[in-house]
Amino acid sequence: MKRVERLAPAERDELVKSVRKILEIVGEDLGREGLKNTPKRVAESLEDLTRGYTQDPKQVLNGALFKAVSDDMVIVKDIDFYALCEHHLLPFFGKVHIAYLPAGKIIGLSKLPRLVEIFARRFQVQERMTHEIAKAVHDLLEARGVGVVVEAQHLCMMMRGVEKQNSYALTSCMLGRFRTDGRTRGEFLGLLRHGRISV
């Protein structure tokens, strides 16, 4: 994917200087070959990894809403994501599963992963990201119900602190019928346990 420049040149220069300062403070030699372009690369990386701040879910969904023929549950599973934890600025990553009950409108399926990207490309906590995705789908589609489940591994738990490599966090947000109707919620969670159907 092409890198999107969203910072003004002066802001980018300031970010590069800040990364240089961090490297100096931790004791690195900025003159050595491996680090010569690191401040610029890190600045570009941060610009890309936080691009969600300038993206609007309404614009992403623009033109991709269609009249619903069915009011049956729609599920998109296993949407990969990568985000930066706002507590330590370390990555957390995993999969998002989204379900909704249409109320006259459906969305192009490719737009749900794009919606996930908007909220993942910010400094985040998993719990808030889960809720933001669910609320955006619920509000933009005016759906009868939305269920979102996120499972993720956090490098702040794997590389530092408790250093538990096999742990993962599971969060969910249920809105509308998914919150009030146990059968709807149970159907969604049950379908998440099933693997792909082979053809």
Helices and strands as residue ranges (DSSP letters): H 9-25, G 33-35, H 38-49, G 51-54, H 57-61, E 65-67, E 74-85, E 91-101, E 105-107, H 111-120, E 123-124, H 126-141, E 145-154, H 155-158, E 169-176, H 177-180, H 182-193
